[in-house]
């Protein structure tokens, strides 16, 4: 699944990403790609690539593994089954 976060503030982006994670759980999609942009999306990129986000996601029941992507404007995760 792909989640386009262009134009989102961090707080709204976090809410959108957790909605996308729930949808991935329901549809059994194993991958979530966040499209945050490269130049103007640095706040989103830095947060979603941080250990803090992974810890928050784990507390919410989502075990994620970061996957390297050649596109610096995207962050990709593998959703692991708990």
C-alpha positions as CSV (number, residue, x, y, z in Angstrom):
1,X,0.0,0.0,0.0
2,X,1.1,3.5,-0.7
3,X,0.4,6.5,1.5
4,X,0.9,10.0,0.0
5,X,1.8,12.5,2.7
6,X,2.5,15.5,0.5
7,X,1.1,18.6,2.1
8,X,0.5,17.1,5.5
9,X,1.8,18.6,8.8
10,X,3.5,16.0,11.0
11,X,0.5,15.5,13.4
12,X,-1.9,14.9,10.5
13,X,0.6,12.7,8.8
14,X,1.0,10.5,11.8
15,X,-2.8,10.0,12.0
16,X,-2.9,9.2,8.3
17,X,-0.1,6.6,8.6
18,X,-1.7,4.8,11.5
19,X,-5.0,4.7,9.4
20,X,-2.9,3.2,6.6
21,X,-1.3,0.7,9.0
22,X,-4.8,-0.4,10.1
23,X,-5.9,-0.8,6.5
24,X,-2.8,-2.9,5.7
25,X,-3.7,-5.1,8.7
26,X,-7.2,-5.6,7.4
27,X,-6.2,-6.2,3.8
28,X,-3.1,-8.3,4.8
29,X,-0.8,-6.0,2.8
30,X,2.8,-6.7,3.9
31,X,4.3,-3.4,2.7
32,X,3.6,0.2,3.4
33,X,5.3,2.9,1.3
34,X,5.2,6.5,2.7
35,X,5.6,9.2,0.0
36,X,6.7,12.3,1.9
37,X,8.9,14.1,-0.7
38,X,12.6,14.7,-0.6
39,X,13.2,18.5,-0.3
40,X,10.2,19.8,1.5
41,X,9.3,16.5,3.3
42,X,12.3,16.4,5.6
43,X,10.4,16.7,8.8
44,X,8.2,13.8,7.8
45,X,11.1,11.8,6.5
46,X,13.1,12.3,9.6
47,X,10.3,11.3,11.9
48,X,9.1,8.2,10.0
49,X,12.7,7.0,9.7
50,X,13.4,7.4,13.4
51,X,13.5,4.8,16.1
52,X,10.9,6.8,18.0
53,X,8.3,6.2,15.3
54,X,9.1,2.4,15.3
55,X,8.6,2.4,19.1
56,X,5.3,4.2,18.9
57,X,4.1,1.9,16.1
58,X,5.1,-1.1,18.2
59,X,3.1,0.2,21.2
60,X,0.1,0.5,18.9
61,X,0.6,-3.1,17.8
62,X,2.4,-2.7,14.5
63,X,5.8,-4.3,14.2
64,X,7.6,-2.6,11.3
65,X,10.9,-3.2,9.6
66,X,12.4,-0.4,7.5
67,X,13.3,-1.3,4.0
68,X,15.8,0.7,2.0
69,X,14.5,2.4,-1.1
70,X,16.4,4.1,-3.9
71,X,13.9,7.0,-3.8
72,X,14.9,9.5,-1.0
73,X,11.3,10.9,-1.1
74,X,9.9,7.6,0.1
75,X,10.1,5.5,3.3
76,X,9.1,1.8,3.0
77,X,8.2,-0.7,5.7
78,X,7.6,-4.4,5.9
79,X,4.8,-5.2,8.3
80,X,5.6,-8.1,10.5
81,X,2.9,-10.3,12.0
82,X,2.8,-10.2,15.8
